[in-house]
Amino acid sequence: MSDFSRILVRPATREDIPALVLISNTSVAEEEDAGFGTPRSESLFSDPRWLSAVWEEPNRVRGEEVFVGVNDDEIVGFITIEDRGPELELININVARNLQGKGIGTRLVRFVEERARQEGKRSVTLGTSRNAVGTPWKSFPWWLSRGYTVTGEEENEWTQRIGPGVREIRMRKNL
């Protein structure tokens, strides 16, 4: 049995692309996918060719830094973040479906929070949706239980892809 509390978080590399795509394509069940905005088939992380085409060394995709969680030499999850001046924005988090609920997502989020503190950031911010209830590591209550608070709600391009009337919940954790 693996001890997931010892997960190493490191910058992703181009060699990690197959694992990133596999995790992205299998972390959310088909019926849960609708609540997250971009259909899986349109995500850069759904196709290794697309991801390779936009990969920027050392570990960026369209301005977002990509980090992987590694356990026993196996990539078990990944997270993307964007520097937004006084805060770090947590853009995306994915954990291998068969390993969800074991603390991997929490470890990835703690990594982001630790990094933000080291860089003197005031907070970590993110956007989620009440529609994202199918997977606990992306759900609204999960973020609340980790100390994130609601700072506002808005309709935007992301929520319009989910459906009419859906609003993005903006959240922040002050450090």
DRENFINU-23493 format. One record per residue: y, x, z of N, C-alpha, C in turn. Coordinates in pm, whole numbers, plus 50000, padded with zeros to 5 digits. Layout:
// DRENFINU-23493
YXZYXZYXZ ...
This chain:
// DRENFINU-23493
498825008450000500005000050000501245008850000 502165005749917503385013649904504395009950010 505185019950050506285017950143507555017150060 507995004950032509145003149944510465006650010 510465009450140511705013650205512095027750165 511185034950105511445048850065511775050249917 512195039649857512505040049714513635049649688 513435058049589514475067249543515295060049438 516605060449452517485054849349518155066649281 518045066949149518605078049072519235072748944 520105080948881520645076748752519515074848651 519605064348572518635062048466518835072548357 517785075048282517855084148168517375076748044 517655082547931517205076647804515675074847806 514965083747872513495082747879513045070547959 513935064848039513595053048119513705040048040 514225040547919514485028247844513255019147833 512055024147801510905014947794510655007447926 510795014248038510595007748168511704997648197 512935000948161514054991648181513824978748102 513394980247978513144968547893511984960347949 510914966947990509764959748045510174951748169 510894957948260511324950848381512264939448346 513214941948258514154931448219513444919448156 512464922148074511764911448003510754903848088 510384909348203509354902848283509804899248425 511034902548462511464900248600511774885548629 512074877948527512434863848545511504855548456 510924845148514510054836248437510884828448336 510244824248229510924817048121511734805148173 511144797348262511844785448313513024789048403 513054801048458514164805448542515284811748461 514974816348343515914824148262517184816548227 517104803548215518244795548171519444796648264 519224799448391520334799748486521134812448488 520834822048402521504834948410522454837848295 522674828448206523704830348103523184835747973 523084848847959522644854847834521144852847818 520714846047714519264844747693518624858547684 517454859647740516754872447743516694878747605 516484870547503516354875847367517644882247316 518794879247379520074884847336520534896447424 519844899147532520244909747624519964923447563 520894932747583520674946547537519424952447599 519094947747720517944953147791516624946647748 516674938047646515454931347601514744938647488 515414948347428514854955147311515174970047320 514164978647317514424992947331515304998647221 515244992847102516104997946992517564994847021 517834982747066519214978947098519754987547211 518944989247315519384996947431519615011547393 518725017147313518895031047266520165032547185 520485022547105521655023347016522965023647093 523005017647212524265017147288524255026447409 523165033747427523055042847543524065054047530 524815056547637525765067547643525305077047753 525175089647719524735099447819525835101347922 525525103148049524155104948095523435091748125 524135081348174523435069148215524315056648203 524945055048087525845043648070525425034747952 525685021947971525495012047865526755003547864 527535004947757528784997447743529664998347868 529815010447918530695012848031530075010648168 528895005148172528225002848300527275014448329 527275019148453526305029348494524985022448528 523895028848489522565023248511521805032448608 521235026348711520445033748810519085026948822 518065035048848516705029648863516215032149005 515375022849051514655024649176513265029549141 512855040349205511565046649173510705046949299 509455042849285508485043349393507215049749339 506795060649400505585067749355505625070449205 506735075649156506945079149015506955067148920 507025055048973507085043048889508445036348907 509085032748796510345025448804510005011048842 510595006548954510274993249007511464983548997 512624988748959513794980248944514964988348893 516034981248856517244988248814518474979848843 519594986648843520864980248875521934986248786 522914978248745524044983548668525324980448743 526254990048739527524988548810528664993048721 529854988548756531044992348682532154995648782 532825006748761533945010748846535155002348811 535694995548910536874987248887537984991248984 538285004148982539375009049066539005008949213 539604999849291539344999849435537994993949474 537234989149375535924983349406534894986949300 533634985749339532534986949243532044972849214 531844969849087531314956749047529834958449018 529024950749087527584950449064527364940548949 526924945748835526814937448716525434930948703 524384938748723523044933848695522054940348791 521094932648835520014937848919518714931448872 517694939648854516374934948810515304942348888 514314934848933513174940549004511914935448935 510944944348919509664940348859509144927848929 508754918048851508384904848905507294905849012 506274913848988505164914749083505544921949212 506754927649217507194934849337508374928149406 508784916549359509914909649421509554905149562 510564904949649510364900949787509884912049878 509914924349831509434935749909510574945149952 511814940849933512954948949977513524958249872 513014957749750513484966749645514914963149604 515174950349584516534946149549517524949849658 517124947849782517984951549895518274966449893 517274974449864517484989049858518454992649746 518314986349630519224989049518520664985249554 520834973849619522174969449659522754978949763 521944983149858522434992849959522885005749893 522175010049791522595021949718524015020149663 524275008649602525605006049546526645006049658 526334999749769527274999249881527545013249937 526495021249951526655034950000527515043049904 527265041549778528055048949678529525044749684 529755031849694531135026949703531845032949824 531165033349937531765039350058532095054150034 531145061449977531355075749951532545078149860 532785068849768533895070249674535195064349729 535165059549852536375054049913536775040349861 535825032949807536105019549755536295009849871 537044999349848537284989249951536144979149960 535474976849844534484966149843533534967549725 532474959649732531564957649619531724942949581 531874940349452532054926749403530944923249305 530764910349282529764905849187530044891349150 529374886949047529424872949009528014867449003 527834855349050526534848749043526774834049010 525724826449010525814812248977524894804549070 525304792549105524404784149185523164780349103 523244781848973522104778848887521034789648897 521374801148951520434812348960519594811049086 518784800649092518004798149212516524801649195 516094804649076514684806949051514154819849108 515004829949117514554842749169515404846349290 514784848449405515534850149528516504861949526 516204872549453517094884149456518354882149376 518484871349301519734868549231520384855749281 519814849549378520314836549418521524837649510 522314827249509523524826449590523224828649739 522234821849799521974824149941521554838549973 520874844949879520444858849901521664867749922 522674865849838523894874049852524604870949983 524664858350021525294854750148524584861550264 523264862150260522494868150370522704883150379 523274889150277523544903550277525014906650302 525744896850351527124899150391528184897150284 527804891650170528784888950064529424875350089 530714874350063531434861850082532024857149950 532214844249939532774838349818534274840849815 534744845749700536184848049683536784838349582 535944831249509536444821549413535344817049319 535674807049239534754802149136535544800249008 534884802648896535574801448768534594798248657 535114791848553534364790348429534784801748339 533834807548269534144818648178533084819048068 533154829247986532214830347874530764830447922 530504837448031529154838248086528654824448127 529474816848200529024803748247528904793748134 529714795148031529614786147917528264787547847 527694799647850526364801547790525284794647872 525524793148003524544786448089524564771448063 525774765748059525864751448033527194745748078 527474733548039528744727248073528894725348223 530094728148272530394726148413529904736948507 529174746748457528694757648542529854766948572 529934771348697531004780348737530404793148794 531034804248764530624816948823531194817548964 530354821349057530784823249194531104838049211 532364841149237532774854949259532574858149407 531944869649433531624873549571532074887849597 532284890749725532744904049765532134907449901 531854920349917531494925650049532484936750077 533294934650180534244945050220533494955950294 533874968250266533164979650326533934985550443 
